[in-house]
Amino acid sequence: MKEINDRKLLELYLSDHHIESIFHSQLMPYLKLYHFKPGELICSQGEPAQYLYVLVKGKVKVYTTSPEGKTLILSFKTPLEVIGDIEYVRGTDTVNTVEAVSPVTMIGIHHRWLKKYACDDSAFLNFLLKIITEKFYVKSNSLRFNLLYPVEVRLASYLLSVSFDESDSLLTGQHSTRSLKDAANLIGTSYRHLNRVIQQFCAEGLVERNSGGILVKDREGLRALANDNIYE
């Protein structure tokens, strides 16, 4: 994580996403701009939550881990999204792990300033209410999709989500063998089954397998298979 000391850029993000009114003048001095590299964790499940983050650029991956160490992907998020809202409201540790998929820019503010200056601010509380209710709706759908959709659909959706950012620009078409093992956990299947599906995708010309992993070849074919991208 790297702090970006650029107030004009911070104000530009607030304006572009129409959230200037959410953070009134007393909060403004405490807003910070942060940059995260791909693969960097914004927050980790079970750790103390101290900051509320607003995603203003890039894409993040949200997943949960069971006590046995198994992970399950919940969703991919693009702007505008809030990280740490539930933890702020409930005063709990971090619920899910959030990881940068692309280069990510976040506006962050420490909980103590929100509690001091925004705990009774109607604009800020209404903003949180909308974000949190949408989050629970998406989470419910995501868990249902992981139970009901076949692995082919989940893998196609996963590959689309990790290959393109919020502006629909290509992030990377190449996925290493190690990342595929993580993908199997994240979409809720075995690595062996995932390999069978990859072989099927190769035969259909959707991806190409090489010594380093797999390369996405047919984006539109994956999109058709995924139908609506179930993780976003």
N, C-alpha and C positions, 0 to 999 in steps of 0.2 A: 504494500500500500504506500502510495506517495501523495502527500498533500500538495495541492496546486494553489499557490498564492496569487490568485488573479480574481479580484473582486468584480471586474467588468465581465469576465467570462461567467462567473457565478450568477450575476444578475441577468445575463443573457439566457442562461438555462432556465432560470425562474420565469422569465418573460416568455420564452419559446413554449414552455409547458403550461403557461397560464396559472402558475401557483404563487405569484407574488403576494396575493392577498392571504394566502395560508400562513405565511410567516411574517407577522407584523414587525414593526420597527424595533421592538424590544428584543426580538429573536435574531434579527438580521446580523448583529455583530458576532453571533456565536455559530453562524452557519459556515461550514468548511467544505471545500471541494476536494475530492479524493479520486485518485486514479488507481485501478487495479489491473494487473497483467492477466492474460489468459491462464487459467489454472490456479490462480490465487484465490484463497478463501476470503470471503467478505465476513462471514461468521460461521462458527462451528456449533453443531448440536450439543447441548448440555453446558456450554460455556456461559459465564455471566454476560448478560446483555447490558451494554452501556450506551450504545448509539442508535439513533433512528437514522436510517439511510433512505434517500430518495434516488432511485435509478433514473438518470437523465440521458445516458448514452451507453450503448452496448447491450450485451445479452448475458444473463446469468442462469445457472442451473440450480434448482432447488431439489434436495433429496433428503431422505430420512434413513437412519441406521437403526437396526434392531439390536437388542442386548447381545445377540449372538454374532453381531458384526455384519449381518447382511444389510445391503442397502437397497432402496427402492426410489426411483425417480418420481418426483411429484409433478414438476413442471419446469418449463423454461420461461423466463420473464424478460420482457423488453420494456422500454419506457412507455408510459410512466408507471413505476411500481415502487412500493415502499417495503423496505426490509427492516424488521425490528418493531413493527407496529403492535403486534399481539403481545410481544414481550414487554413493551412499554406500558400498555394498558393493564396487563395482568401482573406486572412486576415479577416475571419469571425468567429463568434462564432461557437461552436460545433454543427454539423449538426444532428447527431444521437447519441443515448445513446449506449454505449458499456459496456457490463457486462461480467465478468469472469464466465465461466461455470465450468471449472476445475481449478486446480492450474495453474496460468499463469505467465510466465516470459516475460518481455518486456525490450527492449533496448530503453531508452528515451533520448531525447536531447531538450533543450529549443529552442524555435523559434529564440530567439535573436542571438544564436550562428550560426544557419543556415543562417540567414540573413547576418551575418557578414562574414562568411567564405565559404558559399556554394551557394549563390544566382546566381553565374555565372559559377558554376562547371558543366561541361557537363555530367560527369558520374552520379552525383547525380540527375541532372535534368532529364536525360533519365530514370533513375530508377523510379522517381516519375511519369513520363509520362506513363510508362508501368503499374504501379500500379493503377493509377487513371483511365485509359481507361478500364482496367479489372474490376475495381469497378463499373463503370457505366454500363458496359455490364451485370454484375451479378445483379445489382439492377434492371435493366430493366426486366430481366428474373424473378427475385423474385416477383416483382409486378404483372407480367403477370401470374405467377403460382398461386398467391393468388386469382386472379380473375377467373382463368380457371379450376384449379384442385379442385376436391371435398374435403370436410372436412376429409374424411377417409384417403386420400393420404397425406394431410397436417399434420394430427395428427400423422400418422405413421412416417413421415419424422421428425417431431418435436421430437417424443420420441427417435428416433435413434440419433438425434443430441445432445440431452441433456443427453443421457445415456452413450455415448462413446466419448473418447478424440481422438486427432489426431493420436495416435498410435494404435487406435482401441481397447484400453483397457476399461473395464467397469468402468464408473464413479459411477453410482448408478442406480439400477433398480427400486427403490421406488420413487414415486412422490406423494407428499402430496396433500390434497384437495385444499389447498391454491395455490399451484403451478399450479394446473389444471385450476383454475380461471384465473390465469395469462396466461396460455397457450391458453385459449379460446380467450382472447384479442389479443394475439400475432399472432395467425393464422387466425384471422379475422372471428370468429363465435361466437354464443351465448353459454353461459355455459350450457343451457338446451340442445342445439343441441349437444354439446360436450359430454354430459352425455349419450345421445342416441347412439353416435358412440362408446363410451367406453363400453356400454352394448353389442353392436355388437361385439367388439373386445374380450370381455370376453366370449361370446358364441362361438367364433371361436378359443379360446385358446391362443390368442395373448397376453392378459394381464389378471391379476387377481385383482379384487377389494377387498380391506379390509378396516378396520376402519380408517387407516392412509392415504389412497389414493389408488393408483394403483401400481401394480408390473409388470414390463415387464417380460413375460414368454417365448415368442417365437420371438427371435431377427430376425431369418431368415424369419419368416412369415411377420414381419413388413417390412423387407427389400424388400421382393417380392411385397408387397402392395405399398410401396413407389416408386418402380421401381428405378430410379436414385434418390438419396436423393436430393430433390428439394431445400433444404435450404443451401446446401454446394456446 
